[in-house]
Amino acid sequence: MMYLAAIWMLLQNGPLVKLEGFAQGTVWHMQYEDGGRRNFKTQADSIFEVIDGALSTYRADSEISSFNQFEDWRFQSGHFYEVLQHSADIYKATGGAFDPTVMPLVEAYREGKRSGRDWTWKADSLLQYVGFQYIFFDRETVRKTKPDVRLDFDGIAQGYTVDVLARYLEAQGVQRYMTEVGGEVRCKGTWEIGIEDPQQPGKALLGIKLTDAAISTAGNYQNFYTANGRTYGHIIHPKIGFVHPDSLLSATIIAPDAVTADGFDTPCLVLGFEGSKQLLRREKNLQAILLYKDHNGHTAVYMTDGIKALVVR
């Protein structure tokens, strides 16, 4: 989903516990100040296991996989309901640019990438199975009103996991930390974060000071393949199946929590540069950096007003 070029440093001195591991198909990190030097890796691994048991489409025994096979499901954990509620809120706020029922289109893209062939000719027939309006839920159950509609929380699950890890640390009395899964970040205290130049991967274009907030970046320049001279990106438009070329290269979202930052970054790529600016004008609780290609082909920067004071160049 995203890439932040660097998590550079904690801006306060103190003993740091640094943990890392592999989960949800990616590397995760936790850093925190703790006078007792407590090691919470076992607890973190347990959190990943429980969340994957609810939200992973790669596990046949997960809650979401079970729901996708049937027409209704009674929640076994609070995680499924909570992510579904966040998804509904972001679906509404983005006018459907974020839609967790895109799974048939995502599968078609992945198959196209494996085979090196065009997949977009399938989009029209698959769109009949895409639409969050076919999903109804309350605090106890979720059901679908159309067969073969399926959920996929890949666009929000890592951000949600970051928040769960952060809540755990706070419950243990940790007052300064950074949690990160696959590049989705939440911190308490002040940290410097590097934002990658999409046209020079691995190079930080600028940095920002992030304090008591979360950050997530989506880009259209890493996960793609080329077939017969045409480039196919991984960003899926829930209404037409694929995203038309646009000047927007990446969208970095800062929000109070990681599930929100993660949920809003990809819709910006769906909406494009102008559509993203309109979305950000409506969503007052979000700050953003949009990196786009100007008329000379150079990387240009658009920032919301609230983020400008945070920039470290």
Secondary structure, 3 states (H helix, E strand, C coil): CCCCCEEEEECCCCCEEEEEEEECCEEEEEEEECCCCCCCHHHHHHHHHHHHHHHCCCCCCCHHHHHHHCCEEECCCHHHHHHHHHHHHHHHHCCCCCCCCCHHHHHHHHHHHHHCCCCHHHHHHHHHHCCHHHEEECCCEEEECCCCCCCCCCCCHHHHHHHHHHHHHHHCCCCCEEEEECCEEEEECEEEEEEECCCCCCCEEEEEEEECCEEEEEECCCCEEEECCEEEECCCCCCCCCCCCCCEEEEEEEECCHHHHHHHHHHHHHHHHHHHHHHHHHCCCCEEEEEEECCCCCEEEEECHHHHHHEEC
